[in-house]
Amino acid sequence: MQPENITSPWIVADMTALAAIEPELFPNPHDRGRFFRHSFASSNATSLLFELLGTMHRAEPEVVLLAPWIRPGGAELTLLNHAKAAMAMGVSCLIITTEPHSPAWPARMPAGVGMVDFGSLAGHLSGDEQRVVLAQFLIHCGTRVVQIVNSMLGWEVVRLHGKALKQVGIKLVANLFCDEADALGRRMGYATNSFPQCSIHLDAVLTDSRQFADMVHFRDGYDRARLIPMNCPVNISSRSPRTGEGAGSNRKILWASRIARQKNPDILLEIVQRCPELSFHIHGEADETVTPAVMKALESAPNVMLHGAFASFDDVCNEEEYAAFLYTSAWDGMPNVILEAAANGLPIVAPDVGGIAELIGDDAGYLVADCQNPEEYVEKLDLVFACPATAVRRAARAASLVESRHSFDAFVKSHGQIPGYLRS
């Protein structure tokens, strides 16, 4: 973006009048270079911009959601829930995916939501051209809200062109879920690498836990009033309540998530090895962050069944009856899979990371204080089997909390807090 010198007569007149109060504001011709209008450098990608604008032949989107792709995952489910909530409010919504060759998740796409596969359409452009074209599209498509859900291109557009977007009245919103860590344990992720450079432009930041909202406020000094925790909605299970009968003989443990370094698969392996009497049913697809040795050990463990990727938690939970749900993440926000396990009435053993303790505690599950201590997980699993009735009571309490906090109607209503979602 190149600053354009402003010499408009009305500005000069206003500054002259204001100089009667503050002499330093007198518009000396030699100082007029201090006043700028933000505009864009020229680009040879105008044909793509016109093509994108041509897709707006129907109603202009009131809310644009920027995401890297649409595929099974917690952040993507949050994205689709926001789109569904917008439609429930009568607010037109467009999802723009910003990574090329994005696999879709058609079963979860809300009816009436538009979609533009910008990542594929703009794959031939340079990074600079992609940022300019997307920014120009956002300015001209008529939207009043742009919301970023884990899109690196979206963050870059706000960092470089945030002033231009806000100049036309667009409200800028971003979702932040948690801090991440690299292989050396250094803090990283959008909250570390993108948010600090963009925070000045953002009208609101949405989190899925109060814990992380408080953390960002304390650490980054961001206005707490603009940090909005939102309870993601969960479908409440219609399954019959568990009674605890036979829990002692049911030795099946459910683990379901992405198999990734974030989810501590090495800790999961140690738990498996320390509990040969239990049967661990592991659902999820491994990514490149998992070491081959850990995956090989899980595959060869006699008390492990690897089921691969799954589309929904209900599909997983309906396959078997489980004694408990085990979660082993090293960092997180409020994981959707924890909410879904609670809604399905499963006793939950999970670590005290991110916002998990807002649901799981002494009376609503089994909270592990040290996420890197496999022995503590084993101790909590032992408690599940030592007193099945207590496990069922705690599971019922967690299910009740989910039902009271995570309804779709409450989620829709909470969008009234987000700048721009409600029509003025």
VEXDREN-2710 file (C-alpha; in Angstrom, 1 decimal):
% VEXDREN-2710
k/r/px/py/pz
1/MET/0.0/0.0/0.0
2/GLN/1.3/3.4/-1.0
3/PRO/0.4/6.6/1.0
4/GLU/-1.1/9.3/-1.2
5/ASN/-0.5/13.0/-0.3
6/ILE/-3.8/14.8/0.4
7/THR/-4.2/18.4/-0.7
8/SER/-8.0/18.6/-0.7
9/PRO/-9.2/22.2/-0.1
10/TRP/-11.6/21.2/2.6
11/ILE/-8.8/19.6/4.6
12/VAL/-6.7/22.7/4.3
13/ALA/-9.7/24.9/5.4
14/ASP/-10.5/22.7/8.4
15/MET/-6.8/22.7/9.5
16/THR/-6.7/26.4/9.2
17/ALA/-9.8/26.8/11.3
18/LEU/-8.4/24.4/13.9
19/ALA/-5.1/26.3/14.0
20/ALA/-7.0/29.1/15.9
21/ILE/-7.1/26.7/18.8
22/GLU/-3.8/24.8/18.2
23/PRO/-1.3/26.7/16.1
24/GLU/0.7/23.6/15.4
25/LEU/-2.2/22.4/13.2
26/PHE/-1.7/25.3/10.7
27/PRO/-1.4/23.6/7.3
28/ASN/1.9/24.9/6.2
29/PRO/2.4/23.9/2.6
30/HIS/5.8/22.3/3.5
31/ASP/4.2/20.1/6.1
32/ARG/1.2/18.8/4.1
33/GLY/3.1/15.6/3.4
34/ARG/2.1/14.4/6.9
35/PHE/-1.5/13.9/5.8
36/PHE/-2.1/10.7/3.8
37/ARG/-4.9/8.7/2.2
38/HIS/-4.1/4.9/2.1
39/SER/-4.4/3.4/-1.3
40/PHE/-3.0/0.3/-3.2
41/ALA/-0.1/-0.2/-5.5
42/SER/-1.1/-1.2/-9.0
43/SER/-1.4/-4.9/-9.9
44/ASN/-1.7/-6.9/-13.0
45/ALA/-4.3/-9.1/-11.4
46/THR/-7.3/-6.9/-12.1
47/SER/-8.9/-9.6/-14.2
48/LEU/-9.2/-11.8/-11.2
49/LEU/-10.6/-9.0/-9.1
50/PHE/-13.3/-8.4/-11.7
51/GLU/-14.0/-12.1/-11.8
52/LEU/-14.5/-12.2/-8.1
53/LEU/-16.7/-9.2/-8.1
54/GLY/-18.7/-10.8/-10.8
55/THR/-19.7/-13.6/-8.4
56/MET/-21.5/-11.0/-6.3
57/HIS/-24.4/-10.8/-8.8
58/ARG/-26.7/-11.8/-5.9
59/ALA/-27.0/-10.0/-2.6
60/GLU/-23.7/-8.5/-1.3
61/PRO/-22.3/-10.4/1.7
62/GLU/-22.8/-8.7/5.0
63/VAL/-20.2/-10.9/6.7
64/VAL/-17.1/-12.4/5.0
65/LEU/-15.3/-15.2/6.8
66/LEU/-11.7/-15.9/5.8
67/ALA/-10.4/-19.4/6.4
68/PRO/-7.6/-21.5/4.9
69/TRP/-9.9/-24.4/3.9
70/ILE/-13.0/-26.2/4.9
71/ARG/-12.3/-29.7/6.1
72/PRO/-12.9/-31.7/9.3
73/GLY/-11.3/-29.9/12.3
74/GLY/-12.1/-27.8/15.4
75/ALA/-11.4/-24.4/13.8
76/GLU/-13.3/-25.3/10.7
77/LEU/-16.3/-26.4/12.8
78/THR/-16.1/-23.0/14.5
79/LEU/-16.0/-21.3/11.1
80/LEU/-19.1/-23.1/9.9
81/ASN/-20.9/-22.4/13.2
82/HIS/-20.3/-18.7/12.7
83/ALA/-21.7/-18.9/9.1
84/LYS/-24.7/-20.9/10.4
85/ALA/-25.3/-18.3/13.1
86/ALA/-25.1/-15.4/10.6
87/MET/-27.7/-17.1/8.4
88/ALA/-30.0/-17.7/11.5
89/MET/-29.8/-13.9/12.1
90/GLY/-30.8/-13.2/8.6
91/VAL/-27.3/-11.9/7.8
92/SER/-25.9/-12.9/4.4
93/CYS/-22.5/-14.6/4.6
94/LEU/-19.6/-15.5/2.3
95/ILE/-16.8/-17.9/3.1
96/ILE/-13.5/-17.3/1.3
97/THR/-10.9/-20.1/1.5
98/THR/-7.4/-18.8/1.0
99/GLU/-5.2/-21.9/0.6
100/PRO/-5.1/-23.6/-2.8
101/HIS/-6.8/-27.0/-3.5
102/SER/-8.9/-26.8/-0.4
103/PRO/-10.8/-30.0/0.2
104/ALA/-14.4/-29.1/1.0
105/TRP/-16.6/-30.4/3.9
106/PRO/-19.9/-30.4/2.0
107/ALA/-21.9/-32.3/4.6
108/ARG/-21.4/-29.4/7.1
109/MET/-21.8/-26.4/4.8
110/PRO/-24.8/-24.3/6.0
111/ALA/-27.5/-23.8/3.4
112/GLY/-27.4/-20.4/1.8
113/VAL/-23.8/-19.6/2.6
114/GLY/-21.7/-18.5/-0.4
115/MET/-18.2/-19.8/-1.0
116/VAL/-15.2/-18.5/-3.0
117/ASP/-12.1/-20.7/-3.4
118/PHE/-9.7/-17.8/-3.6
119/GLY/-6.7/-20.0/-2.9
120/SER/-7.2/-21.9/-6.1
121/LEU/-8.3/-19.0/-8.2
122/ALA/-5.3/-16.9/-7.1
123/GLY/-2.7/-19.7/-7.0
124/HIS/-0.8/-18.2/-10.0
125/LEU/-0.4/-14.8/-8.4
126/SER/2.5/-13.7/-6.2
127/GLY/1.9/-13.3/-2.5
128/ASP/1.9/-9.5/-2.8
129/GLU/-0.7/-9.7/-5.6
130/GLN/-2.9/-12.1/-3.7
131/ARG/-2.9/-9.7/-0.7
132/VAL/-3.8/-6.7/-2.9
133/VAL/-6.5/-8.5/-4.8
134/LEU/-8.2/-9.9/-1.7
135/ALA/-8.1/-6.5/0.0
136/GLN/-9.6/-4.8/-3.0
137/PHE/-12.3/-7.4/-3.2
138/LEU/-13.2/-7.0/0.4
139/ILE/-13.4/-3.2/0.0
140/HIS/-15.6/-3.4/-3.1
141/CYS/-17.9/-6.5/-2.3
142/GLY/-20.0/-4.4/0.1
143/THR/-19.4/-6.4/3.3
144/ARG/-19.5/-4.7/6.7
145/VAL/-17.6/-7.4/8.6
146/VAL/-14.5/-9.3/7.8
147/GLN/-13.7/-12.2/10.2
148/ILE/-10.5/-14.2/10.1
149/VAL/-10.5/-17.8/11.2
150/ASN/-7.0/-19.2/11.0
151/SER/-6.3/-17.7/7.5
152/MET/-2.6/-16.5/7.2
153/LEU/-3.5/-14.6/4.1
154/GLY/-6.4/-12.9/6.0
155/TRP/-4.0/-11.9/8.8
156/GLU/-1.5/-10.5/6.2
157/VAL/-4.3/-8.5/4.5
158/VAL/-5.2/-6.9/7.8
159/ARG/-1.6/-6.2/8.7
160/LEU/-0.8/-4.5/5.4
161/HIS/-4.2/-3.0/4.4
162/GLY/-6.1/-2.7/7.7
163/LYS/-6.3/1.1/7.4
164/ALA/-7.7/0.9/3.9
165/LEU/-10.4/-1.6/5.0
166/LYS/-11.4/0.4/8.0
167/GLN/-11.4/3.6/6.0
168/VAL/-14.5/2.3/4.2
169/GLY/-16.2/1.3/7.5
170/ILE/-15.4/-2.5/7.6
171/LYS/-15.3/-4.0/11.0
172/LEU/-12.4/-6.4/11.4
173/VAL/-12.8/-9.4/13.7
174/ALA/-10.5/-12.4/14.3
175/ASN/-10.8/-15.7/16.1
176/LEU/-7.9/-16.7/18.4
177/PHE/-8.0/-20.2/20.0
178/CYS/-4.7/-20.8/21.9
179/ASP/-1.0/-20.4/22.0
180/GLU/1.0/-23.1/20.1
181/ALA/4.5/-24.3/20.5
182/ASP/7.2/-25.4/18.0
183/ALA/9.3/-28.6/18.4
184/LEU/11.7/-26.7/20.8
185/GLY/8.8/-25.5/23.0
186/ARG/8.9/-21.9/21.8
187/ARG/5.6/-20.1/21.7
188/MET/4.2/-19.6/18.2
189/GLY/0.9/-19.4/16.3
190/TYR/-1.4/-16.7/15.2
191/ALA/-1.7/-15.2/18.7
192/THR/2.1/-14.8/18.8
193/ASN/3.1/-14.2/15.2
194/SER/0.1/-12.3/13.7
195/PHE/-2.1/-10.8/16.3
196/PRO/0.5/-8.2/17.8
197/GLN/1.0/-6.7/14.4
198/CYS/-2.7/-6.6/13.6
199/SER/-4.3/-5.8/16.9
200/ILE/-4.4/-2.0/16.3
201/HIS/-6.8/-2.6/13.4
202/LEU/-9.1/-5.2/15.0
203/ASP/-12.5/-4.2/16.4
204/ALA/-12.9/-7.5/18.3
205/VAL/-11.2/-10.8/19.0
206/LEU/-13.2/-13.9/19.6
207/THR/-12.0/-16.8/21.8
208/ASP/-13.6/-20.1/22.7
209/SER/-12.5/-19.8/26.4
210/ARG/-12.5/-17.1/29.0
211/GLN/-9.0/-18.4/30.0
212/PHE/-7.4/-17.3/26.7
213/ALA/-9.3/-14.0/26.6
214/ASP/-7.8/-13.2/30.0
215/MET/-4.4/-14.3/28.9
216/VAL/-4.4/-12.1/25.8
217/HIS/-5.5/-9.1/27.9
218/PHE/-2.9/-9.7/30.5
219/ARG/0.0/-10.5/28.2
220/ASP/-0.7/-8.2/25.2
221/GLY/-2.6/-5.4/26.9
222/TYR/-5.5/-5.7/24.5
223/ASP/-8.7/-4.1/25.6
224/ARG/-10.6/-6.8/27.6
225/ALA/-13.9/-5.4/26.4
226/ARG/-13.0/-6.2/22.8
227/LEU/-12.0/-9.8/23.8
228/ILE/-15.3/-11.8/23.4
229/PRO/-15.4/-15.4/24.7
230/MET/-18.0/-17.4/22.8
231/ASN/-19.3/-20.8/23.8
232/CYS/-19.2/-23.0/20.6
233/PRO/-22.5/-24.8/20.1
234/VAL/-22.8/-28.6/20.5
235/ASN/-25.7/-30.9/19.5
236/ILE/-27.0/-32.4/22.8
237/SER/-27.0/-36.2/22.6
238/SER/-30.3/-38.1/22.6
239/ARG/-28.6/-41.2/24.0
240/SER/-30.0/-42.7/27.2
241/PRO/-28.2/-41.6/30.4
242/ARG/-25.5/-43.9/31.5
243/THR/-26.2/-45.8/34.7
244/GLY/-22.7/-47.0/35.6
245/GLU/-23.8/-50.6/35.5
246/GLY/-21.2/-52.8/33.9
247/ALA/-18.6/-50.0/33.7
248/GLY/-16.2/-52.2/35.6
249/SER/-16.3/-54.8/32.9
250/ASN/-16.2/-52.3/30.0
251/ARG/-12.5/-51.7/29.5
252/LYS/-12.7/-49.6/26.3
253/ILE/-11.2/-46.1/26.3
254/LEU/-12.0/-43.7/23.4
255/TRP/-9.4/-41.2/22.1
256/ALA/-10.4/-39.1/19.2
257/SER/-8.6/-36.1/17.6
258/ARG/-6.0/-35.3/15.1
259/ILE/-2.9/-37.4/15.8
260/ALA/-0.4/-34.5/15.9
261/ARG/2.4/-33.3/18.1
262/GLN/-0.1/-30.9/19.8
263/LYS/-2.0/-33.9/21.0
264/ASN/0.9/-35.6/22.8
265/PRO/0.9/-38.9/21.0
266/ASP/4.1/-39.9/22.8
267/ILE/2.2/-39.4/26.1
268/LEU/-0.7/-41.4/24.7
269/LEU/1.7/-44.2/23.9
270/GLU/3.1/-44.3/27.4
271/ILE/-0.4/-44.4/28.8
272/VAL/-1.3/-47.3/26.5
273/GLN/1.9/-49.2/27.6
274/ARG/1.1/-48.7/31.3
275/CYS/-2.5/-49.9/31.0
276/PRO/-2.3/-53.3/29.2
277/GLU/-5.7/-54.3/30.7
278/LEU/-7.5/-51.5/28.8
279/SER/-8.4/-51.4/25.2
280/PHE/-7.7/-48.0/23.5
281/HIS/-9.8/-47.1/20.4
282/ILE/-7.9/-44.3/18.7
283/HIS/-9.8/-42.3/16.0
284/GLY/-7.9/-39.7/14.0
285/GLU/-5.5/-39.1/11.1
286/ALA/-1.8/-38.7/11.8
287/ASP/-0.1/-35.6/10.3
288/GLU/3.6/-34.8/9.6
289/THR/4.4/-33.7/13.1
290/VAL/4.1/-37.2/14.5
291/THR/7.4/-39.2/14.6
292/PRO/7.2/-42.5/12.7
293/ALA/8.5/-44.4/15.7
294/VAL/5.5/-43.3/17.8
295/MET/3.0/-44.2/15.1
296/LYS/4.7/-47.6/14.6
297/ALA/4.6/-48.3/18.3
298/LEU/0.9/-47.4/18.5
299/GLU/0.1/-49.6/15.5
300/SER/1.9/-52.6/17.0
301/ALA/0.5/-52.2/20.6
302/PRO/-1.8/-55.2/21.3
303/ASN/-4.3/-53.1/23.2
304/VAL/-4.7/-50.4/20.6
305/MET/-7.2/-50.2/17.7
306/LEU/-6.5/-47.4/15.2
307/HIS/-9.6/-46.4/13.3
308/GLY/-8.3/-43.6/11.1
309/ALA/-10.0/-40.3/10.2
310/PHE/-13.5/-39.6/11.3
311/ALA/-16.1/-37.1/10.0
312/SER/-18.1/-36.5/13.2
313/PHE/-17.9/-37.4/16.9
314/ASP/-21.4/-39.0/16.8
315/ASP/-20.2/-41.5/14.3
316/VAL/-17.3/-42.4/16.5
317/CYS/-19.3/-42.6/19.7
318/ASN/-22.1/-44.7/18.2
319/GLU/-19.7/-47.4/17.1
320/GLU/-19.0/-48.7/20.6
321/GLU/-19.8/-48.3/24.3
322/TYR/-16.9/-46.7/26.0
323/ALA/-15.9/-46.5/29.7
324/ALA/-14.3/-43.1/29.3
325/PHE/-13.0/-40.5/26.9
326/LEU/-9.2/-39.7/27.1
327/TYR/-7.7/-36.5/25.8
328/THR/-4.0/-35.8/26.0
329/SER/-3.4/-32.4/24.3
330/ALA/-0.3/-30.2/25.2
331/TRP/-2.1/-26.9/24.3
332/ASP/-5.6/-26.0/23.3
333/GLY/-8.5/-23.6/23.6
334/MET/-11.9/-25.3/24.4
335/PRO/-11.7/-28.4/22.2
336/ASN/-15.0/-29.2/20.4
337/VAL/-14.2/-32.9/20.9
338/ILE/-14.3/-32.4/24.7
339/LEU/-17.7/-30.7/24.5
340/GLU/-19.0/-33.5/22.2
341/ALA/-17.7/-36.2/24.5
342/ALA/-19.4/-34.5/27.5
343/ALA/-22.7/-34.1/25.5
344/ASN/-22.6/-37.9/24.9
345/GLY/-22.3/-38.6/28.6
346/LEU/-18.8/-40.0/28.6
347/PRO/-16.6/-39.7/31.7
348/ILE/-13.7/-37.5/30.6
349/VAL/-10.0/-37.6/31.5
350/ALA/-8.3/-34.5/30.2
351/PRO/-5.4/-32.1/30.9
352/ASP/-5.6/-28.7/32.5
353/VAL/-4.6/-26.8/29.4
354/GLY/-6.4/-23.9/27.7
355/GLY/-10.0/-23.6/28.7
356/ILE/-10.6/-27.3/29.5
357/ALA/-10.8/-26.5/33.2
358/GLU/-13.8/-24.3/32.5
359/LEU/-15.8/-27.5/31.9
360/ILE/-13.8/-30.4/33.4
361/GLY/-13.1/-30.3/37.2
362/ASP/-13.5/-32.3/40.4
363/ASP/-17.3/-32.5/40.0
364/ALA/-17.4/-32.8/36.2
365/GLY/-14.8/-35.2/35.0
366/TYR/-11.1/-36.0/35.8
367/LEU/-8.7/-33.1/35.3
368/VAL/-5.0/-33.9/34.9
369/ALA/-2.8/-31.2/36.3
370/ASP/0.4/-32.0/34.3
371/CYS/-0.3/-32.8/30.7
372/GLN/3.2/-34.3/30.3
373/ASN/2.8/-36.8/33.1
374/PRO/1.5/-40.1/31.8
375/GLU/1.3/-41.6/35.3
376/GLU/-1.3/-38.9/36.3
377/TYR/-3.5/-39.9/33.4
378/VAL/-3.3/-43.5/34.5
379/GLU/-4.2/-42.6/38.0
380/LYS/-7.3/-40.7/36.8
381/LEU/-8.3/-43.7/34.6
382/ASP/-8.0/-45.9/37.6
383/LEU/-10.4/-43.7/39.5
384/VAL/-13.0/-44.1/36.7
385/PHE/-12.9/-47.8/37.2
386/ALA/-12.6/-47.7/41.0
387/CYS/-16.0/-46.0/41.4
388/PRO/-18.2/-46.3/38.2
389/ALA/-21.1/-44.5/39.9
390/THR/-18.9/-41.4/40.7
391/ALA/-17.7/-41.5/37.1
392/VAL/-21.3/-41.5/35.8
393/ARG/-22.3/-38.7/38.2
394/ARG/-19.4/-36.5/37.0
395/ALA/-20.1/-37.2/33.4
396/ALA/-23.8/-36.2/33.9
397/ARG/-22.6/-32.9/35.5
398/ALA/-20.4/-32.2/32.5
399/ALA/-23.3/-33.0/30.1
400/SER/-25.5/-30.6/32.1
401/LEU/-22.9/-27.8/31.8
402/VAL/-22.7/-28.3/28.1
403/GLU/-26.4/-28.3/27.7
404/SER/-26.7/-25.0/29.7
405/ARG/-23.8/-23.2/28.1
406/HIS/-23.4/-24.5/24.5
407/SER/-26.8/-24.3/22.8
408/PHE/-27.0/-23.0/19.3
409/ASP/-29.6/-20.4/20.3
410/ALA/-27.2/-19.0/22.9
411/PHE/-24.4/-19.0/20.4
412/VAL/-26.5/-17.0/17.9
413/LYS/-27.5/-14.5/20.5
414/SER/-23.8/-13.9/21.5
415/HIS/-23.1/-12.6/17.9
416/GLY/-24.9/-9.5/19.0
417/GLN/-21.7/-8.6/20.9
418/ILE/-19.6/-8.7/17.7
419/PRO/-19.2/-5.3/16.0
420/GLY/-21.0/-5.1/12.7
421/TYR/-23.0/-8.4/12.9
422/LEU/-26.2/-6.6/13.8
423/ARG/-27.5/-4.1/11.2
424/SER/-27.5/-0.6/12.5
END
